[in-house]
Amino acid sequence: MLRRWLWLFAVPLSAQAQTKMVAIVAAARDSSPIADAEVMLMDSHHGATTNWMGEARIDGVSAGMHRVRIRKLGFGAIDVQLMFSGDSMAPVFLLSPNALSLDTVRVMAPSVRENLREFDDRRRLGIGKFLTQSELAHDGNREFAMVAASRFAGVQAKTDVGGKWHLVSTRSACGAGSSFTDLPAPKSAGGLTATRSRGAQDSQEEVKATMSSSCGGNSCPIKLFLDGLELQPEDFDIIHTWDLAGVEYYSGSQMPPQYRVHGSGCGVLLMWSR
């Protein structure tokens, strides 16, 4: 992955208790503005999306230290602690692209409308396991990794040491055309693990717990696709349940031929955006 650079420039104007932040998100390579990037205050869950000029405004931030996260599909995320003081501040965040070449795979991806037709055709045939937009709406505020683990039998969610979510299969043979050697060791909570079953209710403790796999120490990662594009593991964390129009899961011989790629032996999860 390309090295990520961050340049922050903040100008406090006065010592008020509330601060207005106008964040600017741009590409590290040429400083061009990045639109539709997510800027989030993690401690308050307040956020905004950048406009065509790469600007995102968040008002009424209390003075003090806050964790700020900036994410955009195809770019490396930035997660930093910032001191808020004065009337306003204007931090500039420079994002570097991931190693994935979107120009190579974009030609292979059908339009969203065609994708949804493909989704509906397979759902009518009863091939695979599906979540429709109306079903996803009931879980709109939950982490998508937890939704997938609770709705699809044989799927479990686990976090690595960096706190990023990953989906693994409990029913596929480990090493069946796939490996997860680049996943850091999972976090544990006092040596305890937790599993998900269909319809299980989440609790704060369960969300923080590591999900165990039937493969023991060898996780069997599920291949992830968004609108026909294969996601890199670092991109999965920006998927939001409320942004999805449909999800389908396959393992074994029912897997659609076009998604039987290298490393898909543990199963594939296909996500379609609204």
Backbone as CSV, one residue per row, in Angstrom:
resi,resn,N_x,N_y,N_z,CA_x,CA_y,CA_z,C_x,C_y,C_z
1,MET,0.859,-1.194,0.000,0.000,0.000,0.000,0.892,1.239,0.000
2,LEU,0.438,2.224,-0.750,1.198,3.460,-0.790,1.245,4.109,0.579
3,ARG,2.363,4.789,0.832,2.499,5.490,2.113,1.497,6.612,2.197
4,ARG,0.860,6.733,3.351,-0.159,7.768,3.543,0.471,9.014,4.160
5,TRP,0.118,10.173,3.573,0.637,11.447,4.091,-0.513,12.261,4.622
6,LEU,-0.224,12.957,5.661,-1.246,13.807,6.279,-0.643,15.159,6.594
7,TRP,-1.296,16.197,6.134,-0.888,17.560,6.488,-2.060,18.235,7.148
8,LEU,-1.871,18.714,8.351,-2.949,19.369,9.090,-2.563,20.824,9.327
9,PHE,-3.498,21.721,9.046,-3.260,23.130,9.298,-4.494,23.692,9.959
10,ALA,-4.400,24.092,11.221,-5.556,24.587,11.964,-5.290,26.007,12.432
11,VAL,-6.281,26.876,12.268,-6.139,28.276,12.671,-7.218,28.604,13.678
12,PRO,-6.922,28.557,14.982,-7.921,28.965,15.961,-8.096,30.474,15.943
13,LEU,-9.344,30.930,15.908,-9.607,32.370,15.836,-9.933,32.975,17.183
14,SER,-10.480,32.220,18.106,-10.743,32.720,19.444,-10.898,31.550,20.374
15,ALA,-11.054,31.814,21.625,-11.094,30.758,22.629,-12.518,30.458,23.053
16,GLN,-13.429,30.287,22.081,-14.813,29.966,22.403,-14.942,28.487,22.759
17,ALA,-16.061,28.133,23.432,-16.281,26.754,23.852,-16.732,25.882,22.696
18,GLN,-17.274,26.505,21.625,-17.732,25.756,20.462,-16.874,26.140,19.257
19,THR,-16.531,25.129,18.462,-15.661,25.359,17.313,-16.329,24.867,16.040
20,LYS,-16.195,25.627,14.984,-16.653,25.210,13.661,-15.452,24.667,12.896
21,MET,-15.574,23.446,12.359,-14.499,22.873,11.562,-14.929,22.810,10.099
22,VAL,-14.106,23.374,9.230,-14.284,23.228,7.788,-13.104,22.411,7.286
23,ALA,-13.295,21.103,7.174,-12.220,20.213,6.752,-12.101,20.218,5.240
24,ILE,-10.875,20.179,4.752,-10.596,20.117,3.323,-9.891,18.795,3.044
25,VAL,-10.452,18.000,2.124,-9.890,16.695,1.782,-9.423,16.750,0.328
26,ALA,-8.152,16.393,0.115,-7.575,16.467,-1.223,-6.669,15.273,-1.469
27,ALA,-6.318,15.059,-2.727,-5.426,13.969,-3.110,-3.986,14.358,-2.805
28,ALA,-3.237,13.432,-2.217,-1.852,13.719,-1.852,-0.981,13.937,-3.082
29,ARG,-1.328,13.306,-4.206,-0.479,13.370,-5.393,-0.471,14.744,-6.042
30,ASP,-1.658,15.353,-6.188,-1.720,16.631,-6.911,-2.563,17.691,-6.212
31,SER,-2.997,17.414,-4.972,-3.786,18.357,-4.169,-5.155,18.663,-4.779
32,SER,-5.637,17.826,-5.687,-6.976,18.037,-6.246,-8.024,17.667,-5.206
33,PRO,-9.149,18.402,-5.148,-10.167,18.136,-4.128,-10.809,16.760,-4.328
34,ILE,-11.196,16.125,-3.225,-11.860,14.819,-3.245,-13.287,15.020,-2.749
35,ALA,-14.260,14.756,-3.613,-15.666,14.871,-3.246,-16.171,13.564,-2.639
36,ASP,-17.248,13.667,-1.858,-17.936,12.511,-1.256,-17.060,11.723,-0.290
37,ALA,-16.068,12.369,0.293,-15.285,11.731,1.356,-16.017,11.915,2.686
38,GLU,-15.938,10.926,3.548,-16.613,10.971,4.845,-15.674,11.555,5.900
39,VAL,-16.116,12.602,6.588,-15.377,13.205,7.700,-16.215,12.984,8.957
40,MET,-15.680,12.267,9.927,-16.469,11.834,11.076,-15.741,12.143,12.378
41,LEU,-16.498,12.723,13.346,-16.010,12.846,14.718,-16.411,11.575,15.448
42,MET,-15.434,10.731,15.775,-15.739,9.386,16.242,-16.339,9.365,17.640
43,ASP,-16.019,10.344,18.484,-16.543,10.311,19.849,-17.994,10.774,19.925
44,SER,-18.449,11.574,18.956,-19.834,12.055,18.964,-20.658,11.518,17.796
45,HIS,-20.016,10.834,16.847,-20.670,10.281,15.663,-21.326,11.371,14.800
46,HIS,-20.805,12.598,14.891,-21.235,13.670,14.004,-20.291,13.688,12.806
47,GLY,-20.864,13.886,11.633,-20.011,13.868,10.458,-20.605,14.641,9.312
48,ALA,-19.845,14.699,8.222,-20.279,15.382,7.017,-19.550,14.763,5.836
49,THR,-20.075,15.038,4.646,-19.477,14.546,3.409,-18.961,15.725,2.602
50,THR,-17.793,15.582,2.014,-17.189,16.686,1.283,-17.973,17.001,0.007
51,ASN,-18.013,18.288,-0.340,-18.663,18.722,-1.572,-17.680,18.649,-2.734
52,TRP,-18.051,19.231,-3.868,-17.199,19.131,-5.052,-15.866,19.845,-4.880
53,MET,-15.801,20.758,-3.913,-14.543,21.449,-3.625,-13.716,20.724,-2.575
54,GLY,-14.206,19.567,-2.111,-13.473,18.818,-1.100,-13.651,19.341,0.303
55,GLU,-14.693,20.149,0.544,-14.907,20.755,1.854,-16.063,20.079,2.585
56,ALA,-15.886,19.871,3.875,-16.939,19.328,4.743,-16.983,20.163,6.011
57,ARG,-18.186,20.619,6.389,-18.339,21.531,7.532,-19.065,20.823,8.664
58,ILE,-18.491,20.922,9.857,-19.118,20.400,11.075,-19.128,21.522,12.104
59,ASP,-20.334,21.942,12.534,-20.484,23.048,13.478,-20.656,22.534,14.910
60,GLY,-20.410,23.435,15.855,-20.729,23.172,17.253,-19.911,22.088,17.899
61,VAL,-18.639,21.975,17.570,-17.768,20.974,18.180,-17.246,21.527,19.508
62,SER,-17.394,20.769,20.568,-16.925,21.237,21.868,-15.404,21.328,21.890
63,ALA,-14.910,22.297,22.662,-13.469,22.491,22.754,-12.808,21.281,23.383
64,GLY,-11.597,20.999,22.925,-10.846,19.874,23.475,-10.377,18.928,22.387
65,MET,-9.844,17.776,22.823,-9.294,16.802,21.895,-10.392,15.898,21.371
66,HIS,-10.422,15.690,20.035,-11.407,14.820,19.398,-10.710,13.918,18.384
67,ARG,-11.251,12.706,18.245,-10.751,11.778,17.227,-11.508,12.027,15.921
68,VAL,-10.778,12.271,14.841,-11.364,12.562,13.534,-10.930,11.475,12.554
69,ARG,-11.908,10.944,11.791,-11.597,9.919,10.793,-12.097,10.388,9.431
70,ILE,-11.228,10.231,8.407,-11.559,10.627,7.048,-11.422,9.386,6.168
71,ARG,-12.498,9.068,5.409,-12.485,7.868,4.583,-13.112,8.138,3.222
72,LYS,-12.558,7.459,2.217,-13.083,7.509,0.856,-12.694,6.215,0.166
73,LEU,-13.662,5.532,-0.434,-13.393,4.277,-1.100,-12.300,4.454,-2.148
74,GLY,-11.290,3.584,-2.086,-10.174,3.657,-3.008,-8.978,4.409,-2.466
75,PHE,-9.136,5.049,-1.278,-8.037,5.791,-0.658,-7.778,5.237,0.743
76,GLY,-6.556,5.403,1.198,-6.234,5.033,2.563,-6.886,5.979,3.548
77,ALA,-7.491,5.431,4.604,-8.183,6.258,5.598,-7.182,6.996,6.477
78,ILE,-7.631,8.109,7.048,-6.852,8.886,8.020,-7.622,8.892,9.329
79,ASP,-6.943,8.608,10.425,-7.573,8.556,11.748,-6.624,9.243,12.726
80,VAL,-6.987,10.460,13.177,-6.081,11.263,13.994,-6.823,11.901,15.163
81,GLN,-6.065,12.336,16.156,-6.576,13.121,17.275,-6.273,14.593,16.997
82,LEU,-7.315,15.455,17.080,-7.137,16.886,16.837,-7.613,17.692,18.044
83,MET,-6.898,18.757,18.344,-7.305,19.679,19.398,-8.187,20.763,18.789
84,PHE,-9.412,20.896,19.304,-10.350,21.912,18.835,-10.340,23.081,19.813
85,SER,-10.123,24.283,19.294,-10.143,25.492,20.116,-10.430,26.679,19.211
86,GLY,-10.926,27.724,19.807,-11.236,28.915,19.031,-12.570,28.806,18.315
87,ASP,-12.892,29.828,17.520,-14.154,29.878,16.788,-14.201,28.866,15.655
88,SER,-13.083,28.720,14.951,-13.073,27.858,13.770,-11.685,27.313,13.521
89,MET,-11.651,26.244,12.736,-10.380,25.658,12.331,-10.573,25.025,10.957
90,ALA,-9.470,24.974,10.196,-9.547,24.488,8.821,-8.450,23.465,8.556
91,PRO,-8.604,22.243,9.035,-7.589,21.218,8.769,-7.643,20.733,7.325
92,VAL,-6.510,20.407,6.780,-6.413,19.873,5.424,-5.906,18.436,5.515
93,PHE,-6.636,17.505,4.903,-6.288,16.088,4.937,-5.938,15.629,3.524
94,LEU,-4.759,15.050,3.360,-4.311,14.569,2.060,-4.376,13.049,2.040
95,LEU,-5.185,12.491,1.141,-5.382,11.047,1.049,-4.558,10.469,-0.096
96,SER,-3.966,9.311,0.163,-3.223,8.598,-0.871,-4.049,7.414,-1.347
97,PRO,-4.037,7.114,-2.644,-4.846,5.995,-3.155,-4.297,4.654,-2.688
98,ASN,-5.201,3.675,-2.567,-4.775,2.320,-2.286,-4.120,1.734,-3.528
99,ALA,-3.500,0.576,-3.340,-2.801,-0.064,-4.448,-3.765,-0.558,-5.519
100,LEU,-5.048,-0.757,-5.169,-6.048,-1.236,-6.127,-6.223,-0.238,-7.273
101,SER,-6.146,-0.725,-8.491,-6.350,0.120,-9.665,-7.810,0.065,-10.077
102,LEU,-8.575,1.094,-9.730,-9.992,1.107,-10.049,-10.232,1.194,-11.553
103,ASP,-9.310,1.840,-12.285,-9.501,1.964,-13.723,-9.474,0.593,-14.405
104,THR,-8.759,-0.364,-13.851,-8.668,-1.690,-14.452,-9.961,-2.465,-14.291
105,VAL,-10.573,-2.379,-13.104,-11.738,-3.204,-12.831,-13.048,-2.496,-13.132
106,ARG,-13.038,-1.190,-13.283,-14.289,-0.473,-13.491,-14.944,-0.882,-14.801
107,VAL,-14.179,-1.212,-15.820,-14.725,-1.588,-17.116,-15.534,-2.873,-17.011
108,MET,-15.165,-3.766,-16.108,-15.829,-5.046,-15.952,-17.128,-4.936,-15.167
109,ALA,-17.343,-3.850,-14.454,-18.503,-3.737,-13.572,-19.707,-3.198,-14.344
110,PRO,-20.850,-3.879,-14.277,-22.067,-3.335,-14.891,-22.581,-2.150,-14.091
111,SER,-23.532,-1.416,-14.639,-24.120,-0.288,-13.921,-24.904,-0.797,-12.718
112,VAL,-25.231,0.133,-11.810,-25.973,-0.259,-10.614,-27.318,-0.853,-10.989
113,ARG,-27.992,-0.289,-11.988,-29.296,-0.803,-12.388,-29.164,-2.241,-12.888
114,GLU,-28.182,-2.514,-13.713,-27.968,-3.872,-14.187,-27.617,-4.812,-13.043
115,ASN,-26.841,-4.326,-12.098,-26.488,-5.150,-10.936,-27.733,-5.572,-10.166
116,LEU,-28.663,-4.648,-10.001,-29.866,-4.974,-9.252,-30.744,-5.959,-10.021
117,ARG,-30.721,-5.876,-11.349,-31.450,-6.878,-12.128,-30.821,-8.257,-11.912
118,GLU,-29.518,-8.298,-11.918,-28.795,-9.550,-11.673,-29.135,-10.096,-10.289
119,PHE,-29.165,-9.212,-9.298,-29.514,-9.588,-7.929,-30.936,-10.161,-7.876
120,ASP,-31.892,-9.464,-8.508,-33.286,-9.914,-8.490,-33.462,-11.241,-9.213
121,ASP,-32.747,-11.423,-10.339,-32.856,-12.682,-11.075,-32.418,-13.863,-10.223
122,ARG,-31.304,-13.724,-9.534,-30.815,-14.833,-8.708,-31.717,-15.057,-7.503
123,ARG,-32.273,-13.960,-6.953,-33.149,-14.105,-5.794,-34.423,-14.853,-6.178
124,ARG,-34.970,-14.562,-7.374,-36.168,-15.278,-7.821,-35.899,-16.760,-8.049
125,LEU,-34.685,-17.079,-8.464,-34.320,-18.481,-8.667,-34.032,-19.198,-7.351
126,GLY,-33.873,-18.451,-6.277,-33.610,-19.062,-4.978,-32.204,-19.593,-4.825
127,ILE,-31.267,-19.041,-5.605,-29.871,-19.477,-5.515,-29.138,-18.542,-4.565
128,GLY,-28.559,-19.097,-3.526,-27.828,-18.288,-2.565,-28.706,-17.802,-1.426
129,LYS,-28.145,-16.899,-0.611,-28.842,-16.311,0.526,-28.850,-14.802,0.333
130,PHE,-30.003,-14.161,0.632,-30.197,-12.774,0.238,-30.717,-11.915,1.385
131,LEU,-30.348,-10.624,1.313,-30.948,-9.581,2.141,-31.412,-8.478,1.206
132,THR,-32.694,-8.134,1.268,-33.233,-7.070,0.433,-33.092,-5.722,1.139
133,GLN,-33.410,-4.662,0.417,-33.281,-3.322,0.997,-34.220,-3.145,2.183
134,SER,-35.431,-3.698,2.106,-36.365,-3.569,3.224,-35.862,-4.322,4.451
135,GLU,-35.230,-5.471,4.240,-34.666,-6.209,5.373,-33.471,-5.490,5.961
136,LEU,-32.635,-4.894,5.111,-31.480,-4.141,5.589,-31.897,-2.898,6.362
137,ALA,-33.066,-2.326,6.023,-33.535,-1.113,6.702,-33.743,-1.356,8.190
138,HIS,-34.126,-2.578,8.576,-34.330,-2.887,9.991,-33.014,-2.862,10.774
139,ASP,-31.880,-3.038,10.072,-30.572,-3.070,10.715,-29.717,-1.877,10.306
140,GLY,-30.377,-0.805,9.845,-29.653,0.313,9.259,-28.612,0.948,10.146
141,ASN,-28.804,0.922,11.469,-27.868,1.594,12.370,-26.787,0.665,12.923
142,ARG,-26.810,-0.588,12.519,-25.813,-1.552,13.012,-24.615,-1.632,12.072
143,GLU,-23.454,-2.020,12.633,-22.282,-2.276,11.810,-22.617,-3.369,10.804
144,PHE,-22.234,-3.164,9.526,-22.602,-4.151,8.522,-21.967,-5.511,8.785
145,ALA,-20.747,-5.531,9.323,-20.121,-6.815,9.629,-20.978,-7.626,10.590
146,MET,-21.591,-6.965,11.575,-22.431,-7.652,12.540,-23.743,-8.097,11.908
147,VAL,-24.275,-7.288,10.970,-25.500,-7.664,10.270,-25.266,-8.933,9.451
148,ALA,-24.171,-8.963,8.687,-23.877,-10.132,7.854,-23.676,-11.376,8.713
149,ALA,-22.987,-11.228,9.848,-22.718,-12.378,10.703,-23.989,-12.914,11.350
150,SER,-24.950,-12.034,11.638,-26.177,-12.474,12.297,-27.223,-12.981,11.310
151,ARG,-27.142,-12.545,10.040,-28.169,-12.916,9.065,-27.785,-14.108,8.186
152,PHE,-26.490,-14.365,8.008,-26.057,-15.451,7.139,-25.403,-16.552,7.971
153,ALA,-26.013,-17.721,7.971,-25.454,-18.858,8.699,-24.098,-19.227,8.099
154,GLY,-23.138,-19.517,8.972,-21.808,-19.888,8.513,-20.869,-18.721,8.317
155,VAL,-21.360,-17.483,8.575,-20.521,-16.286,8.455,-20.254,-15.735,9.846
156,GLN,-19.024,-15.406,10.114,-18.654,-14.787,11.385,-17.841,-13.525,11.133
157,ALA,-17.944,-12.581,12.060,-17.201,-11.327,11.987,-16.129,-11.346,13.056
158,LYS,-14.976,-10.817,12.704,-13.900,-10.730,13.685,-13.123,-9.451,13.451
159,THR,-12.468,-8.958,14.471,-11.649,-7.759,14.349,-10.191,-8.134,14.472
160,ASP,-9.336,-7.389,13.749,-7.906,-7.585,13.898,-7.390,-6.653,14.990
161,VAL,-6.085,-6.650,15.186,-5.508,-5.848,16.268,-5.698,-4.354,16.044
162,GLY,-5.978,-3.957,14.800,-6.229,-2.548,14.523,-7.677,-2.156,14.665
163,GLY,-8.554,-3.119,15.042,-9.965,-2.837,15.226,-10.790,-2.896,13.952
164,LYS,-10.198,-3.318,12.825,-10.934,-3.406,11.572,-11.710,-4.714,11.508
165,TRP,-12.911,-4.652,10.935,-13.752,-5.832,10.811,-13.359,-6.670,9.596
166,HIS,-13.504,-8.005,9.747,-13.310,-8.957,8.657,-14.394,-10.018,8.761
167,LEU,-14.815,-10.554,7.615,-15.791,-11.634,7.586,-15.099,-12.924,7.189
168,VAL,-15.368,-13.994,7.943,-14.761,-15.292,7.674,-15.841,-16.358,7.646
169,SER,-15.538,-17.457,6.965,-16.469,-18.574,6.869,-16.137,-19.618,7.923
170,THR,-17.188,-20.236,8.473,-16.992,-21.325,9.428,-17.296,-22.675,8.799
171,ARG,-17.694,-22.660,7.514,-18.132,-23.904,6.880,-17.292,-24.306,5.687
172,SER,-16.320,-23.482,5.313,-15.466,-23.815,4.183,-14.139,-24.344,4.690
173,ALA,-13.528,-25.201,3.877,-12.235,-25.759,4.251,-11.177,-24.670,4.229
174,CYS,-10.390,-24.598,5.290,-9.332,-23.590,5.347,-8.321,-23.847,4.245
175,GLY,-7.906,-22.760,3.592,-6.886,-22.899,2.573,-7.418,-23.349,1.233
176,ALA,-8.743,-23.361,1.056,-9.311,-23.796,-0.220,-9.190,-22.671,-1.242
177,GLY,-8.001,-22.543,-1.786,-7.768,-21.487,-2.760,-7.716,-20.115,-2.143
178,SER,-7.502,-20.037,-0.845,-7.505,-18.733,-0.191,-6.609,-18.783,1.023
179,SER,-6.150,-17.620,1.453,-5.358,-17.537,2.669,-5.623,-16.204,3.315
180,PHE,-5.305,-16.093,4.585,-5.541,-14.855,5.325,-4.292,-14.510,6.109
181,THR,-3.128,-14.777,5.499,-1.884,-14.596,6.226,-1.593,-13.149,6.535
182,ASP,-2.237,-12.219,5.798,-1.964,-10.805,6.044,-2.856,-10.218,7.120
183,LEU,-3.763,-11.002,7.695,-4.624,-10.501,8.755,-3.905,-10.587,10.089
184,PRO,-3.724,-9.461,10.810,-3.085,-9.518,12.125,-3.876,-10.396,13.079
185,ALA,-3.206,-10.829,14.127,-3.862,-11.685,15.110,-5.089,-11.016,15.668
186,PRO,-6.214,-11.754,15.825,-7.453,-11.142,16.307,-7.346,-10.684,17.740
187,LYS,-8.124,-9.634,18.072,-8.179,-9.171,19.445,-9.023,-10.125,20.270
188,SER,-8.752,-10.180,21.534,-9.551,-11.006,22.427,-9.960,-10.187,23.625
189,ALA,-11.039,-10.593,24.259,-11.512,-9.921,25.462,-11.378,-10.903,26.614
190,GLY,-10.220,-10.872,27.286,-9.999,-11.773,28.398,-9.969,-13.234,27.977
191,GLY,-9.560,-13.482,26.720,-9.510,-14.850,26.247,-10.850,-15.388,25.811
192,LEU,-11.916,-14.561,25.855,-13.253,-15.024,25.507,-13.524,-14.731,24.052
193,THR,-14.357,-15.539,23.412,-14.817,-15.292,22.062,-16.322,-15.345,22.063
194,ALA,-16.922,-14.779,21.016,-18.382,-14.786,20.914,-18.757,-15.167,19.503
195,THR,-19.844,-15.856,19.318,-20.307,-16.256,17.999,-21.642,-15.606,17.717
196,ARG,-22.006,-15.550,16.423,-23.256,-14.947,15.998,-24.144,-16.025,15.390
197,SER,-25.404,-15.979,15.666,-26.366,-16.854,15.014,-27.463,-15.999,14.415
198,ARG,-28.244,-16.534,13.462,-29.296,-15.775,12.788,-30.279,-15.216,13.810
199,GLY,-30.539,-13.912,13.710,-31.501,-13.279,14.592,-30.933,-12.906,15.952
200,ALA,-29.643,-13.139,16.183,-29.087,-12.812,17.488,-29.066,-11.305,17.676
201,GLN,-29.318,-10.846,18.914,-29.318,-9.419,19.216,-27.925,-8.994,19.644
202,ASP,-27.492,-7.844,19.105,-26.163,-7.333,19.453,-26.196,-6.641,20.803
203,SER,-25.102,-6.710,21.503,-24.888,-5.915,22.702,-23.537,-5.249,22.554
204,GLN,-23.262,-4.256,23.388,-21.986,-3.573,23.302,-20.830,-4.538,23.521
205,GLU,-21.012,-5.474,24.454,-19.944,-6.425,24.726,-19.716,-7.346,23.527
206,GLU,-20.796,-7.759,22.831,-20.651,-8.668,21.703,-19.962,-7.986,20.537
207,VAL,-20.307,-6.710,20.309,-19.706,-5.991,19.204,-18.211,-5.891,19.390
208,LYS,-17.748,-5.741,20.627,-16.330,-5.595,20.899,-15.616,-6.942,20.950
209,ALA,-16.363,-8.028,21.067,-15.735,-9.339,21.208,-15.222,-9.834,19.877
210,THR,-14.194,-10.663,19.892,-13.655,-11.287,18.697,-14.496,-12.486,18.326
211,MET,-14.770,-12.643,17.031,-15.563,-13.761,16.583,-14.631,-14.918,16.260
212,SER,-14.920,-16.088,16.816,-14.057,-17.243,16.615,-14.435,-17.958,15.333
213,SER,-13.484,-18.664,14.731,-13.703,-19.401,13.491,-13.470,-20.876,13.712
214,SER,-14.211,-21.713,12.965,-14.023,-23.143,13.099,-12.667,-23.577,12.581
215,CYS,-11.959,-22.674,11.900,-10.640,-22.993,11.395,-9.569,-22.788,12.455
216,GLY,-9.951,-22.420,13.663,-8.971,-22.200,14.721,-8.135,-20.994,14.401
217,GLY,-6.806,-21.149,14.360,-5.922,-20.019,14.097,-5.856,-19.640,12.636
218,ASN,-6.397,-20.492,11.724,-6.334,-20.196,10.300,-7.685,-19.679,9.832
219,SER,-7.859,-18.367,9.748,-9.121,-17.790,9.321,-9.355,-18.077,7.852
220,CYS,-10.623,-18.237,7.500,-11.002,-18.523,6.111,-11.760,-17.315,5.577
221,PRO,-11.088,-16.347,4.948,-11.709,-15.057,4.604,-12.686,-15.175,3.451
222,ILE,-13.786,-14.460,3.562,-14.802,-14.402,2.527,-14.465,-13.259,1.570
223,LYS,-14.523,-13.542,0.267,-14.274,-12.509,-0.730,-15.447,-11.524,-0.748
224,LEU,-15.147,-10.234,-0.830,-16.156,-9.188,-0.764,-16.177,-8.401,-2.067
225,PHE,-17.393,-8.171,-2.586,-17.571,-7.400,-3.813,-18.630,-6.327,-3.576
226,LEU,-18.365,-5.106,-4.063,-19.331,-4.016,-4.010,-19.625,-3.573,-5.438
227,ASP,-20.888,-3.743,-5.873,-21.289,-3.401,-7.234,-20.365,-4.029,-8.273
228,GLY,-19.964,-5.266,-8.021,-19.137,-6.004,-8.961,-17.654,-5.785,-8.817
229,LEU,-17.227,-4.846,-7.982,-15.807,-4.571,-7.760,-15.321,-5.314,-6.528
230,GLU,-14.214,-6.010,-6.659,-13.649,-6.711,-5.507,-13.064,-5.689,-4.534
231,LEU,-13.464,-5.784,-3.272,-12.951,-4.881,-2.251,-11.656,-5.411,-1.668
232,GLN,-10.758,-4.498,-1.351,-9.583,-4.843,-0.568,-9.974,-4.882,0.914
233,PRO,-9.283,-5.679,1.739,-9.660,-5.762,3.156,-9.758,-4.409,3.835
234,GLU,-8.874,-3.455,3.478,-8.894,-2.153,4.148,-10.094,-1.309,3.731
235,ASP,-10.765,-1.668,2.623,-11.919,-0.905,2.172,-13.216,-1.344,2.832
236,PHE,-13.273,-2.548,3.383,-14.524,-3.077,3.915,-15.065,-2.223,5.055
237,ASP,-14.183,-1.568,5.791,-14.591,-0.816,6.974,-15.460,0.393,6.639
238,ILE,-15.503,0.817,5.370,-16.309,1.996,5.034,-17.698,1.616,4.542
239,ILE,-18.038,0.318,4.507,-19.360,-0.105,4.087,-20.357,0.182,5.205
240,HIS,-21.454,0.869,4.864,-22.514,1.164,5.821,-23.774,0.399,5.433
241,THR,-24.454,-0.161,6.408,-25.668,-0.926,6.147,-26.707,-0.075,5.428
242,TRP,-26.848,1.179,5.839,-27.900,2.031,5.272,-27.613,2.448,3.824
243,ASP,-26.403,2.184,3.313,-26.070,2.533,1.936,-26.352,1.398,0.955
244,LEU,-26.791,0.233,1.448,-26.910,-0.945,0.596,-28.350,-1.202,0.164
245,ALA,-28.514,-1.616,-1.105,-29.827,-1.973,-1.641,-30.059,-3.480,-1.613
246,GLY,-29.000,-4.262,-1.502,-29.139,-5.717,-1.468,-27.810,-6.367,-1.169
247,VAL,-27.876,-7.575,-0.601,-26.685,-8.353,-0.276,-26.982,-9.810,-0.588
248,GLU,-26.010,-10.523,-1.139,-26.174,-11.951,-1.379,-24.890,-12.683,-0.990
249,TYR,-25.051,-13.899,-0.473,-23.913,-14.685,0.023,-23.941,-16.070,-0.608
250,TYR,-22.755,-16.531,-1.030,-22.631,-17.838,-1.664,-21.413,-18.578,-1.125
251,SER,-21.552,-19.874,-1.026,-20.412,-20.739,-0.739,-20.607,-22.020,-1.533
252,GLY,-19.516,-22.643,-1.917,-19.610,-23.910,-2.624,-20.056,-23.760,-4.066
253,SER,-20.775,-24.775,-4.578,-21.093,-24.868,-6.003,-22.129,-23.855,-6.467
254,GLN,-22.893,-23.231,-5.554,-23.911,-22.257,-5.959,-23.330,-20.893,-6.313
255,MET,-22.052,-20.690,-6.111,-21.413,-19.403,-6.366,-21.518,-19.035,-7.847
256,PRO,-21.985,-17.822,-8.195,-22.040,-17.410,-9.600,-20.668,-17.515,-10.256
257,PRO,-20.598,-18.025,-11.478,-19.292,-18.283,-12.116,-18.389,-17.062,-12.185
258,GLN,-18.957,-15.863,-12.419,-18.127,-14.682,-12.589,-17.420,-14.255,-11.302
259,TYR,-17.863,-14.806,-10.169,-17.230,-14.457,-8.892,-16.370,-15.590,-8.332
260,ARG,-16.158,-16.614,-9.121,-15.274,-17.706,-8.710,-13.839,-17.334,-9.054
261,VAL,-13.319,-16.382,-8.324,-11.975,-15.873,-8.563,-11.015,-16.547,-7.595
262,HIS,-9.724,-16.283,-7.796,-8.723,-16.834,-6.894,-8.985,-16.346,-5.463
263,GLY,-9.012,-17.261,-4.521,-9.248,-16.899,-3.129,-10.700,-16.912,-2.721
264,SER,-11.603,-17.392,-3.606,-13.032,-17.394,-3.281,-13.485,-18.720,-2.668
265,GLY,-12.555,-19.601,-2.344,-12.922,-20.911,-1.818,-13.673,-20.855,-0.501
266,CYS,-13.555,-19.765,0.238,-14.248,-19.637,1.517,-15.633,-19.009,1.368
267,GLY,-15.997,-18.593,0.153,-17.292,-17.975,-0.083,-17.143,-16.544,-0.566
268,VAL,-18.240,-16.010,-1.131,-18.244,-14.618,-1.594,-19.487,-13.907,-1.058
269,LEU,-19.328,-12.633,-0.728,-20.428,-11.780,-0.285,-20.540,-10.643,-1.289
270,LEU,-21.693,-10.549,-1.955,-21.913,-9.528,-2.983,-22.826,-8.447,-2.411
271,MET,-22.351,-7.203,-2.436,-23.094,-6.075,-1.887,-23.422,-5.112,-3.023
272,TRP,-24.669,-4.625,-3.036,-25.126,-3.713,-4.082,-25.579,-2.402,-3.436
273,SER,-25.017,-1.292,-3.894,-25.336,0.006,-3.295,-26.646,0.552,-3.835
274,ARG,-27.235,1.486,-3.069,-28.502,2.104,-3.489,-28.312,2.996,-4.698
